[in-house]
Amino acid sequence: MALHGDITLATDLDIYFYDPHSPWQRGSNENTSGLLRQYFPKAPTSPRVSSGDPDWATPNEKLTAVLDSPAANDGLTSGRVKDR
């Protein structure tokens, strides 16, 4: 945040820094961090990833594949308007 002065001038927004060792000045951030630590304890290992080839599809390609799948066209509303 060395350029906070430039950011303040460019955006017309004030930037505030909390004092070191003063977590009460960080309100919601500290509360959220505490809740996350309480309900999601540290995992000893990283999640397992399959050894298959990575899928390099874009989000649009994945969405199109899902919408064009037979399950999406089984008579239920699929969100697409069919050509007449």
mmCIF file as gemmi writes it, N, C-alpha and C atoms, coordinates in Angstrom:
data_model
loop_
_atom_site.group_PDB
_atom_site.id
_atom_site.type_symbol
_atom_site.label_atom_id
_atom_site.label_alt_id
_atom_site.label_comp_id
_atom_site.label_asym_id
_atom_site.label_entity_id
_atom_site.label_seq_id
_atom_site.pdbx_PDB_ins_code
_atom_site.Cartn_x
_atom_site.Cartn_y
_atom_site.Cartn_z
_atom_site.occupancy
_atom_site.B_iso_or_equiv
_atom_site.pdbx_formal_charge
_atom_site.auth_seq_id
_atom_site.auth_asym_id
_atom_site.pdbx_PDB_model_num
ATOM 1 N N . MET Axp A 1 ? 0.825 -1.196 0 1 0 ? 1 A 1
ATOM 2 C CA . MET Axp A 1 ? 0 0 0 1 0 ? 1 A 1
ATOM 3 C C . MET Axp A 1 ? 0.868 1.259 0 1 0 ? 1 A 1
ATOM 4 N N . ALA Axp A 2 ? 2.033 1.136 -0.576 1 0 ? 2 A 1
ATOM 5 C CA . ALA Axp A 2 ? 2.924 2.286 -0.638 1 0 ? 2 A 1
ATOM 6 C C . ALA Axp A 2 ? 2.326 3.424 -1.448 1 0 ? 2 A 1
ATOM 7 N N . LEU Axp A 3 ? 1.45 3.104 -2.371 1 0 ? 3 A 1
ATOM 8 C CA . LEU Axp A 3 ? 0.856 4.129 -3.233 1 0 ? 3 A 1
ATOM 9 C C . LEU Axp A 3 ? -0.549 4.521 -2.782 1 0 ? 3 A 1
ATOM 10 N N . HIS Axp A 4 ? -0.849 4.366 -1.486 1 0 ? 4 A 1
ATOM 11 C CA . HIS Axp A 4 ? -2.202 4.671 -1.027 1 0 ? 4 A 1
ATOM 12 C C . HIS Axp A 4 ? -2.579 6.133 -1.251 1 0 ? 4 A 1
ATOM 13 N N . GLY Axp A 5 ? -1.623 7.03 -1.226 1 0 ? 5 A 1
ATOM 14 C CA . GLY Axp A 5 ? -1.908 8.442 -1.488 1 0 ? 5 A 1
ATOM 15 C C . GLY Axp A 5 ? -2.382 8.654 -2.921 1 0 ? 5 A 1
ATOM 16 N N . ASP Axp A 6 ? -1.715 7.986 -3.873 1 0 ? 6 A 1
ATOM 17 C CA . ASP Axp A 6 ? -2.112 8.091 -5.277 1 0 ? 6 A 1
ATOM 18 C C . ASP Axp A 6 ? -3.493 7.479 -5.496 1 0 ? 6 A 1
ATOM 19 N N . ILE Axp A 7 ? -3.756 6.352 -4.819 1 0 ? 7 A 1
ATOM 20 C CA . ILE Axp A 7 ? -5.064 5.696 -4.954 1 0 ? 7 A 1
ATOM 21 C C . ILE Axp A 7 ? -6.16 6.597 -4.402 1 0 ? 7 A 1
ATOM 22 N N . THR Axp A 8 ? -5.885 7.239 -3.271 1 0 ? 8 A 1
ATOM 23 C CA . THR Axp A 8 ? -6.858 8.151 -2.673 1 0 ? 8 A 1
ATOM 24 C C . THR Axp A 8 ? -7.189 9.293 -3.623 1 0 ? 8 A 1
ATOM 25 N N . LEU Axp A 9 ? -6.172 9.866 -4.255 1 0 ? 9 A 1
ATOM 26 C CA . LEU Axp A 9 ? -6.413 10.97 -5.192 1 0 ? 9 A 1
ATOM 27 C C . LEU Axp A 9 ? -7.152 10.493 -6.444 1 0 ? 9 A 1
ATOM 28 N N . ALA Axp A 10 ? -6.791 9.331 -6.963 1 0 ? 10 A 1
ATOM 29 C CA . ALA Axp A 10 ? -7.402 8.836 -8.197 1 0 ? 10 A 1
ATOM 30 C C . ALA Axp A 10 ? -8.851 8.402 -8.006 1 0 ? 10 A 1
ATOM 31 N N . THR Axp A 11 ? -9.187 7.865 -6.837 1 0 ? 11 A 1
ATOM 32 C CA . THR Axp A 11 ? -10.53 7.323 -6.622 1 0 ? 11 A 1
ATOM 33 C C . THR Axp A 11 ? -11.412 8.2 -5.755 1 0 ? 11 A 1
ATOM 34 N N . ASP Axp A 12 ? -10.835 9.225 -5.144 1 0 ? 12 A 1
ATOM 35 C CA . ASP Axp A 12 ? -11.553 10.101 -4.221 1 0 ? 12 A 1
ATOM 36 C C . ASP Axp A 12 ? -12.153 9.309 -3.05 1 0 ? 12 A 1
ATOM 37 N N . LEU Axp A 13 ? -11.419 8.267 -2.634 1 0 ? 13 A 1
ATOM 38 C CA . LEU Axp A 13 ? -11.814 7.451 -1.491 1 0 ? 13 A 1
ATOM 39 C C . LEU Axp A 13 ? -10.732 7.525 -0.429 1 0 ? 13 A 1
ATOM 40 N N . ASP Axp A 14 ? -11.141 7.551 0.822 1 0 ? 14 A 1
ATOM 41 C CA . ASP Axp A 14 ? -10.18 7.538 1.915 1 0 ? 14 A 1
ATOM 42 C C . ASP Axp A 14 ? -9.706 6.115 2.182 1 0 ? 14 A 1
ATOM 43 N N . ILE Axp A 15 ? -8.444 5.965 2.502 1 0 ? 15 A 1
ATOM 44 C CA . ILE Axp A 15 ? -7.88 4.667 2.848 1 0 ? 15 A 1
ATOM 45 C C . ILE Axp A 15 ? -7.404 4.749 4.289 1 0 ? 15 A 1
ATOM 46 N N . TYR Axp A 16 ? -7.819 3.785 5.094 1 0 ? 16 A 1
ATOM 47 C CA . TYR Axp A 16 ? -7.475 3.77 6.507 1 0 ? 16 A 1
ATOM 48 C C . TYR Axp A 16 ? -6.624 2.544 6.813 1 0 ? 16 A 1
ATOM 49 N N . PHE Axp A 17 ? -5.69 2.702 7.734 1 0 ? 17 A 1
ATOM 50 C CA . PHE Axp A 17 ? -4.867 1.597 8.201 1 0 ? 17 A 1
ATOM 51 C C . PHE Axp A 17 ? -5.105 1.426 9.685 1 0 ? 17 A 1
ATOM 52 N N . TYR Axp A 18 ? -5.203 0.196 10.127 1 0 ? 18 A 1
ATOM 53 C CA . TYR Axp A 18 ? -5.357 -0.044 11.561 1 0 ? 18 A 1
ATOM 54 C C . TYR Axp A 18 ? -3.983 -0.002 12.213 1 0 ? 18 A 1
ATOM 55 N N . ASP Axp A 19 ? -3.974 0.261 13.522 1 0 ? 19 A 1
ATOM 56 C CA . ASP Axp A 19 ? -2.719 0.283 14.267 1 0 ? 19 A 1
ATOM 57 C C . ASP Axp A 19 ? -2.225 -1.142 14.492 1 0 ? 19 A 1
ATOM 58 N N . PRO Axp A 20 ? -0.91 -1.357 14.429 1 0 ? 20 A 1
ATOM 59 C CA . PRO Axp A 20 ? -0.379 -2.704 14.682 1 0 ? 20 A 1
ATOM 60 C C . PRO Axp A 20 ? -0.776 -3.2 16.069 1 0 ? 20 A 1
ATOM 61 N N . HIS Axp A 21 ? -1.052 -4.471 16.17 1 0 ? 21 A 1
ATOM 62 C CA . HIS Axp A 21 ? -1.401 -5.12 17.443 1 0 ? 21 A 1
ATOM 63 C C . HIS Axp A 21 ? -2.68 -4.556 18.045 1 0 ? 21 A 1
ATOM 64 N N . SER Axp A 22 ? -3.61 -4.11 17.196 1 0 ? 22 A 1
ATOM 65 C CA . SER Axp A 22 ? -4.897 -3.583 17.649 1 0 ? 22 A 1
ATOM 66 C C . SER Axp A 22 ? -6.021 -4.257 16.87 1 0 ? 22 A 1
ATOM 67 N N . PRO Axp A 23 ? -6.259 -5.538 17.119 1 0 ? 23 A 1
ATOM 68 C CA . PRO Axp A 23 ? -7.248 -6.265 16.323 1 0 ? 23 A 1
ATOM 69 C C . PRO Axp A 23 ? -8.662 -5.724 16.461 1 0 ? 23 A 1
ATOM 70 N N . TRP Axp A 24 ? -8.99 -5.039 17.532 1 0 ? 24 A 1
ATOM 71 C CA . TRP Axp A 24 ? -10.336 -4.507 17.709 1 0 ? 24 A 1
ATOM 72 C C . TRP Axp A 24 ? -10.638 -3.427 16.666 1 0 ? 24 A 1
ATOM 73 N N . GLN Axp A 25 ? -9.61 -2.88 16.033 1 0 ? 25 A 1
ATOM 74 C CA . GLN Axp A 25 ? -9.831 -1.884 14.992 1 0 ? 25 A 1
ATOM 75 C C . GLN Axp A 25 ? -10.187 -2.544 13.657 1 0 ? 25 A 1
ATOM 76 N N . ARG Axp A 26 ? -10.085 -3.858 13.601 1 0 ? 26 A 1
ATOM 77 C CA . ARG Axp A 26 ? -10.334 -4.573 12.355 1 0 ? 26 A 1
ATOM 78 C C . ARG Axp A 26 ? -11.666 -5.304 12.39 1 0 ? 26 A 1
ATOM 79 N N . GLY Axp A 27 ? -12.504 -5.016 13.304 1 0 ? 27 A 1
ATOM 80 C CA . GLY Axp A 27 ? -13.855 -5.531 13.468 1 0 ? 27 A 1
ATOM 81 C C . GLY Axp A 27 ? -14.259 -6.764 12.705 1 0 ? 27 A 1
ATOM 82 N N . SER Axp A 28 ? -14.914 -6.578 11.588 1 0 ? 28 A 1
ATOM 83 C CA . SER Axp A 28 ? -15.498 -7.715 10.876 1 0 ? 28 A 1
ATOM 84 C C . SER Axp A 28 ? -14.44 -8.664 10.339 1 0 ? 28 A 1
ATOM 85 N N . ASN Axp A 29 ? -13.266 -8.166 10.003 1 0 ? 29 A 1
ATOM 86 C CA . ASN Axp A 29 ? -12.207 -9.036 9.504 1 0 ? 29 A 1
ATOM 87 C C . ASN Axp A 29 ? -11.779 -10.018 10.585 1 0 ? 29 A 1
ATOM 88 N N . GLU Axp A 30 ? -11.567 -9.53 11.785 1 0 ? 30 A 1
ATOM 89 C CA . GLU Axp A 30 ? -11.142 -10.408 12.879 1 0 ? 30 A 1
ATOM 90 C C . GLU Axp A 30 ? -12.262 -11.376 13.254 1 0 ? 30 A 1
ATOM 91 N N . ASN Axp A 31 ? -13.498 -10.91 13.247 1 0 ? 31 A 1
ATOM 92 C CA . ASN Axp A 31 ? -14.621 -11.775 13.573 1 0 ? 31 A 1
ATOM 93 C C . ASN Axp A 31 ? -14.738 -12.899 12.549 1 0 ? 31 A 1
ATOM 94 N N . THR Axp A 32 ? -14.638 -12.547 11.28 1 0 ? 32 A 1
ATOM 95 C CA . THR Axp A 32 ? -14.723 -13.554 10.219 1 0 ? 32 A 1
ATOM 96 C C . THR Axp A 32 ? -13.58 -14.548 10.317 1 0 ? 32 A 1
ATOM 97 N N . SER Axp A 33 ? -12.379 -14.064 10.547 1 0 ? 33 A 1
ATOM 98 C CA . SER Axp A 33 ? -11.223 -14.956 10.676 1 0 ? 33 A 1
ATOM 99 C C . SER Axp A 33 ? -11.407 -15.912 11.847 1 0 ? 33 A 1
ATOM 100 N N . GLY Axp A 34 ? -11.915 -15.416 12.944 1 0 ? 34 A 1
ATOM 101 C CA . GLY Axp A 34 ? -12.149 -16.269 14.107 1 0 ? 34 A 1
ATOM 102 C C . GLY Axp A 34 ? -13.176 -17.354 13.829 1 0 ? 34 A 1
ATOM 103 N N . LEU Axp A 35 ? -14.258 -16.977 13.142 1 0 ? 35 A 1
ATOM 104 C CA . LEU Axp A 35 ? -15.288 -17.96 12.803 1 0 ? 35 A 1
ATOM 105 C C . LEU Axp A 35 ? -14.742 -19.012 11.844 1 0 ? 35 A 1
ATOM 106 N N . LEU Axp A 36 ? -13.969 -18.583 10.87 1 0 ? 36 A 1
ATOM 107 C CA . LEU Axp A 36 ? -13.381 -19.543 9.937 1 0 ? 36 A 1
ATOM 108 C C . LEU Axp A 36 ? -12.464 -20.518 10.658 1 0 ? 36 A 1
ATOM 109 N N . ARG Axp A 37 ? -11.642 -20.007 11.582 1 0 ? 37 A 1
ATOM 110 C CA . ARG Axp A 37 ? -10.751 -20.89 12.343 1 0 ? 37 A 1
ATOM 111 C C . ARG Axp A 37 ? -11.544 -21.846 13.222 1 0 ? 37 A 1
ATOM 112 N N . GLN Axp A 38 ? -12.682 -21.402 13.729 1 0 ? 38 A 1
ATOM 113 C CA . GLN Axp A 38 ? -13.491 -22.255 14.604 1 0 ? 38 A 1
ATOM 114 C C . GLN Axp A 38 ? -14.16 -23.383 13.824 1 0 ? 38 A 1
ATOM 115 N N . TYR Axp A 39 ? -14.754 -23.056 12.678 1 0 ? 39 A 1
ATOM 116 C CA . TYR Axp A 39 ? -15.55 -24.042 11.954 1 0 ? 39 A 1
ATOM 117 C C . TYR Axp A 39 ? -14.786 -24.789 10.864 1 0 ? 39 A 1
ATOM 118 N N . PHE Axp A 40 ? -13.641 -24.258 10.428 1 0 ? 40 A 1
ATOM 119 C CA . PHE Axp A 40 ? -12.831 -24.921 9.41 1 0 ? 40 A 1
ATOM 120 C C . PHE Axp A 40 ? -11.4 -25.042 9.919 1 0 ? 40 A 1
ATOM 121 N N . PRO Axp A 41 ? -11.141 -26.04 10.759 1 0 ? 41 A 1
ATOM 122 C CA . PRO Axp A 41 ? -9.782 -26.184 11.291 1 0 ? 41 A 1
ATOM 123 C C . PRO Axp A 41 ? -8.792 -26.481 10.173 1 0 ? 41 A 1
ATOM 124 N N . LYS Axp A 42 ? -7.525 -26.216 10.438 1 0 ? 42 A 1
ATOM 125 C CA . LYS Axp A 42 ? -6.485 -26.444 9.439 1 0 ? 42 A 1
ATOM 126 C C . LYS Axp A 42 ? -6.459 -27.907 9.026 1 0 ? 42 A 1
ATOM 127 N N . ALA Axp A 43 ? -6.355 -28.121 7.742 1 0 ? 43 A 1
ATOM 128 C CA . ALA Axp A 43 ? -6.245 -29.482 7.22 1 0 ? 43 A 1
ATOM 129 C C . ALA Axp A 43 ? -4.767 -29.864 7.189 1 0 ? 43 A 1
ATOM 130 N N . PRO Axp A 44 ? -4.444 -31.091 7.584 1 0 ? 44 A 1
ATOM 131 C CA . PRO Axp A 44 ? -3.043 -31.488 7.607 1 0 ? 44 A 1
ATOM 132 C C . PRO Axp A 44 ? -2.445 -31.647 6.208 1 0 ? 44 A 1
ATOM 133 N N . THR Axp A 45 ? -3.272 -31.916 5.202 1 0 ? 45 A 1
ATOM 134 C CA . THR Axp A 45 ? -2.773 -32.078 3.841 1 0 ? 45 A 1
ATOM 135 C C . THR Axp A 45 ? -3.661 -31.307 2.881 1 0 ? 45 A 1
ATOM 136 N N . SER Axp A 46 ? -3.157 -31.088 1.697 1 0 ? 46 A 1
ATOM 137 C CA . SER Axp A 46 ? -3.962 -30.417 0.691 1 0 ? 46 A 1
ATOM 138 C C . SER Axp A 46 ? -4.962 -31.402 0.113 1 0 ? 46 A 1
ATOM 139 N N . PRO Axp A 47 ? -6.039 -30.898 -0.49 1 0 ? 47 A 1
ATOM 140 C CA . PRO Axp A 47 ? -7.048 -31.809 -1.041 1 0 ? 47 A 1
ATOM 141 C C . PRO Axp A 47 ? -6.462 -32.661 -2.167 1 0 ? 47 A 1
ATOM 142 N N . ARG Axp A 48 ? -7 -33.847 -2.309 1 0 ? 48 A 1
ATOM 143 C CA . ARG Axp A 48 ? -6.538 -34.77 -3.35 1 0 ? 48 A 1
ATOM 144 C C . ARG Axp A 48 ? -7.051 -34.319 -4.713 1 0 ? 48 A 1
ATOM 145 N N . VAL Axp A 49 ? -6.202 -34.423 -5.688 1 0 ? 49 A 1
ATOM 146 C CA . VAL Axp A 49 ? -6.568 -34.096 -7.056 1 0 ? 49 A 1
ATOM 147 C C . VAL Axp A 49 ? -6.394 -35.352 -7.874 1 0 ? 49 A 1
ATOM 148 N N . SER Axp A 50 ? -7.36 -35.601 -8.764 1 0 ? 50 A 1
ATOM 149 C CA . SER Axp A 50 ? -7.268 -36.813 -9.568 1 0 ? 50 A 1
ATOM 150 C C . SER Axp A 50 ? -6.037 -36.743 -10.462 1 0 ? 50 A 1
ATOM 151 N N . SER Axp A 51 ? -5.542 -37.902 -10.821 1 0 ? 51 A 1
ATOM 152 C CA . SER Axp A 51 ? -4.338 -37.952 -11.636 1 0 ? 51 A 1
ATOM 153 C C . SER Axp A 51 ? -4.648 -37.86 -13.128 1 0 ? 51 A 1
ATOM 154 N N . GLY Axp A 52 ? -5.92 -37.669 -13.484 1 0 ? 52 A 1
ATOM 155 C CA . GLY Axp A 52 ? -6.306 -37.559 -14.893 1 0 ? 52 A 1
ATOM 156 C C . GLY Axp A 52 ? -5.773 -36.282 -15.511 1 0 ? 52 A 1
ATOM 157 N N . ASP Axp A 53 ? -5.986 -36.168 -16.809 1 0 ? 53 A 1
ATOM 158 C CA . ASP Axp A 53 ? -5.546 -34.962 -17.509 1 0 ? 53 A 1
ATOM 159 C C . ASP Axp A 53 ? -6.333 -33.76 -17.015 1 0 ? 53 A 1
ATOM 160 N N . PRO Axp A 54 ? -5.668 -32.62 -16.922 1 0 ? 54 A 1
ATOM 161 C CA . PRO Axp A 54 ? -6.392 -31.419 -16.499 1 0 ? 54 A 1
ATOM 162 C C . PRO Axp A 54 ? -7.395 -31.004 -17.566 1 0 ? 54 A 1
ATOM 163 N N . ASP Axp A 55 ? -8.481 -30.377 -17.137 1 0 ? 55 A 1
ATOM 164 C CA . ASP Axp A 55 ? -9.519 -29.923 -18.061 1 0 ? 55 A 1
ATOM 165 C C . ASP Axp A 55 ? -9.269 -28.447 -18.348 1 0 ? 55 A 1
ATOM 166 N N . TRP Axp A 56 ? -8.901 -28.133 -19.57 1 0 ? 56 A 1
ATOM 167 C CA . TRP Axp A 56 ? -8.559 -26.763 -19.927 1 0 ? 56 A 1
ATOM 168 C C . TRP Axp A 56 ? -9.741 -26.018 -20.533 1 0 ? 56 A 1
ATOM 169 N N . ALA Axp A 57 ? -10.946 -26.493 -20.33 1 0 ? 57 A 1
ATOM 170 C CA . ALA Axp A 57 ? -12.126 -25.842 -20.896 1 0 ? 57 A 1
ATOM 171 C C . ALA Axp A 57 ? -12.383 -24.516 -20.192 1 0 ? 57 A 1
ATOM 172 N N . THR Axp A 58 ? -12.894 -23.567 -20.954 1 0 ? 58 A 1
ATOM 173 C CA . THR Axp A 58 ? -13.264 -22.278 -20.373 1 0 ? 58 A 1
ATOM 174 C C . THR Axp A 58 ? -14.605 -22.43 -19.659 1 0 ? 58 A 1
ATOM 175 N N . PRO Axp A 59 ? -14.955 -21.51 -18.772 1 0 ? 59 A 1
ATOM 176 C CA . PRO Axp A 59 ? -16.26 -21.588 -18.109 1 0 ? 59 A 1
ATOM 177 C C . PRO Axp A 59 ? -17.414 -21.626 -19.108 1 0 ? 59 A 1
ATOM 178 N N . ASN Axp A 60 ? -17.305 -20.867 -20.191 1 0 ? 60 A 1
ATOM 179 C CA . ASN Axp A 60 ? -18.365 -20.865 -21.194 1 0 ? 60 A 1
ATOM 180 C C . ASN Axp A 60 ? -18.49 -22.234 -21.853 1 0 ? 60 A 1
ATOM 181 N N . GLU Axp A 61 ? -17.366 -22.88 -22.158 1 0 ? 61 A 1
ATOM 182 C CA . GLU Axp A 61 ? -17.398 -24.211 -22.757 1 0 ? 61 A 1
ATOM 183 C C . GLU Axp A 61 ? -18.028 -25.232 -21.808 1 0 ? 61 A 1
ATOM 184 N N . LYS Axp A 62 ? -17.699 -25.156 -20.524 1 0 ? 62 A 1
ATOM 185 C CA . LYS Axp A 62 ? -18.27 -26.075 -19.536 1 0 ? 62 A 1
ATOM 186 C C . LYS Axp A 62 ? -19.78 -25.867 -19.404 1 0 ? 62 A 1
ATOM 187 N N . LEU Axp A 63 ? -20.213 -24.594 -19.35 1 0 ? 63 A 1
ATOM 188 C CA . LEU Axp A 63 ? -21.639 -24.295 -19.228 1 0 ? 63 A 1
ATOM 189 C C . LEU Axp A 63 ? -22.396 -24.797 -20.449 1 0 ? 63 A 1
ATOM 190 N N . THR Axp A 64 ? -21.85 -24.569 -21.635 1 0 ? 64 A 1
ATOM 191 C CA . THR Axp A 64 ? -22.487 -25.048 -22.856 1 0 ? 64 A 1
ATOM 192 C C . THR Axp A 64 ? -22.612 -26.564 -22.846 1 0 ? 64 A 1
ATOM 193 N N . ALA Axp A 65 ? -21.57 -27.261 -22.398 1 0 ? 65 A 1
ATOM 194 C CA . ALA Axp A 65 ? -21.606 -28.72 -22.334 1 0 ? 65 A 1
ATOM 195 C C . ALA Axp A 65 ? -22.692 -29.197 -21.375 1 0 ? 65 A 1
ATOM 196 N N . VAL Axp A 66 ? -22.836 -28.518 -20.25 1 0 ? 66 A 1
ATOM 197 C CA . VAL Axp A 66 ? -23.86 -28.908 -19.272 1 0 ? 66 A 1
ATOM 198 C C . VAL Axp A 66 ? -25.251 -28.651 -19.835 1 0 ? 66 A 1
ATOM 199 N N . LEU Axp A 67 ? -25.441 -27.493 -20.456 1 0 ? 67 A 1
ATOM 200 C CA . LEU Axp A 67 ? -26.764 -27.151 -20.99 1 0 ? 67 A 1
ATOM 201 C C . LEU Axp A 67 ? -27.135 -28.02 -22.189 1 0 ? 67 A 1
ATOM 202 N N . ASP Axp A 68 ? -26.155 -28.475 -22.936 1 0 ? 68 A 1
ATOM 203 C CA . ASP Axp A 68 ? -26.427 -29.315 -24.095 1 0 ? 68 A 1
ATOM 204 C C . ASP Axp A 68 ? -26.485 -30.799 -23.757 1 0 ? 68 A 1
ATOM 205 N N . SER Axp A 69 ? -26.246 -31.16 -22.511 1 0 ? 69 A 1
ATOM 206 C CA . SER Axp A 69 ? -26.255 -32.566 -22.123 1 0 ? 69 A 1
ATOM 207 C C . SER Axp A 69 ? -27.691 -33.102 -22.14 1 0 ? 69 A 1
ATOM 208 N N . PRO Axp A 70 ? -27.855 -34.418 -22.327 1 0 ? 70 A 1
ATOM 209 C CA . PRO Axp A 70 ? -29.204 -35.005 -22.341 1 0 ? 70 A 1
ATOM 210 C C . PRO Axp A 70 ? -29.983 -34.741 -21.053 1 0 ? 70 A 1
ATOM 211 N N . ALA Axp A 71 ? -29.302 -34.691 -19.929 1 0 ? 71 A 1
ATOM 212 C CA . ALA Axp A 71 ? -29.99 -34.455 -18.653 1 0 ? 71 A 1
ATOM 213 C C . ALA Axp A 71 ? -30.627 -33.072 -18.623 1 0 ? 71 A 1
ATOM 214 N N . ALA Axp A 72 ? -30.017 -32.103 -19.297 1 0 ? 72 A 1
ATOM 215 C CA . ALA Axp A 72 ? -30.573 -30.747 -19.313 1 0 ? 72 A 1
ATOM 216 C C . ALA Axp A 72 ? -31.753 -30.643 -20.257 1 0 ? 72 A 1
ATOM 217 N N . ASN Axp A 73 ? -31.89 -31.601 -21.17 1 0 ? 73 A 1
ATOM 218 C CA . ASN Axp A 73 ? -32.961 -31.546 -22.171 1 0 ? 73 A 1
ATOM 219 C C . ASN Axp A 73 ? -33.999 -32.638 -21.959 1 0 ? 73 A 1
ATOM 220 N N . ASP Axp A 74 ? -34.218 -33.047 -20.727 1 0 ? 74 A 1
ATOM 221 C CA . ASP Axp A 74 ? -35.148 -34.152 -20.453 1 0 ? 74 A 1
ATOM 222 C C . ASP Axp A 74 ? -36.585 -33.688 -20.233 1 0 ? 74 A 1
ATOM 223 N N . GLY Axp A 75 ? -36.941 -32.538 -20.778 1 0 ? 75 A 1
ATOM 224 C CA . GLY Axp A 75 ? -38.304 -32.045 -20.632 1 0 ? 75 A 1
ATOM 225 C C . GLY Axp A 75 ? -38.445 -31.04 -19.518 1 0 ? 75 A 1
ATOM 226 N N . LEU Axp A 76 ? -37.423 -30.921 -18.694 1 0 ? 76 A 1
ATOM 227 C CA . LEU Axp A 76 ? -37.461 -29.914 -17.639 1 0 ? 76 A 1
ATOM 228 C C . LEU Axp A 76 ? -37.003 -28.595 -18.205 1 0 ? 76 A 1
ATOM 229 N N . THR Axp A 77 ? -37.288 -27.514 -17.501 1 0 ? 77 A 1
ATOM 230 C CA . THR Axp A 77 ? -36.86 -26.205 -17.958 1 0 ? 77 A 1
ATOM 231 C C . THR Axp A 77 ? -35.346 -26.15 -17.896 1 0 ? 77 A 1
ATOM 232 N N . SER Axp A 78 ? -34.714 -25.891 -19.023 1 0 ? 78 A 1
ATOM 233 C CA . SER Axp A 78 ? -33.259 -25.854 -19.058 1 0 ? 78 A 1
ATOM 234 C C . SER Axp A 78 ? -32.729 -24.434 -19.153 1 0 ? 78 A 1
ATOM 235 N N . GLY Axp A 79 ? -33.608 -23.46 -19.252 1 0 ? 79 A 1
ATOM 236 C CA . GLY Axp A 79 ? -33.154 -22.085 -19.333 1 0 ? 79 A 1
ATOM 237 C C . GLY Axp A 79 ? -32.894 -21.628 -20.756 1 0 ? 79 A 1
ATOM 238 N N . ARG Axp A 80 ? -33.067 -22.532 -21.728 1 0 ? 80 A 1
ATOM 239 C CA . ARG Axp A 80 ? -32.855 -22.185 -23.118 1 0 ? 80 A 1
ATOM 240 C C . ARG Axp A 80 ? -34.189 -22.211 -23.87 1 0 ? 80 A 1
ATOM 241 N N . VAL Axp A 81 ? -34.322 -21.358 -24.832 1 0 ? 81 A 1
ATOM 242 C CA . VAL Axp A 81 ? -35.512 -21.333 -25.67 1 0 ? 81 A 1
ATOM 243 C C . VAL Axp A 81 ? -35.195 -22.173 -26.9 1 0 ? 81 A 1
ATOM 244 N N . LYS Axp A 82 ? -36.004 -23.206 -27.143 1 0 ? 82 A 1
ATOM 245 C CA . LYS Axp A 82 ? -35.772 -24.082 -28.277 1 0 ? 82 A 1
ATOM 246 C C . LYS Axp A 82 ? -36.284 -23.427 -29.551 1 0 ? 82 A 1
ATOM 247 N N . ASP Axp A 83 ? -35.563 -23.679 -30.655 1 0 ? 83 A 1
ATOM 248 C CA . ASP Axp A 83 ? -35.999 -23.181 -31.957 1 0 ? 83 A 1
ATOM 249 C C . ASP Axp A 83 ? -37.263 -23.885 -32.379 1 0 ? 83 A 1
ATOM 250 N N . ARG Axp A 84 ? -38.149 -23.178 -33.06 1 0 ? 84 A 1
ATOM 251 C CA . ARG Axp A 84 ? -39.41 -23.794 -33.489 1 0 ? 84 A 1
ATOM 252 C C . ARG Axp A 84 ? -39.329 -24.306 -34.878 1 0 ? 84 A 1
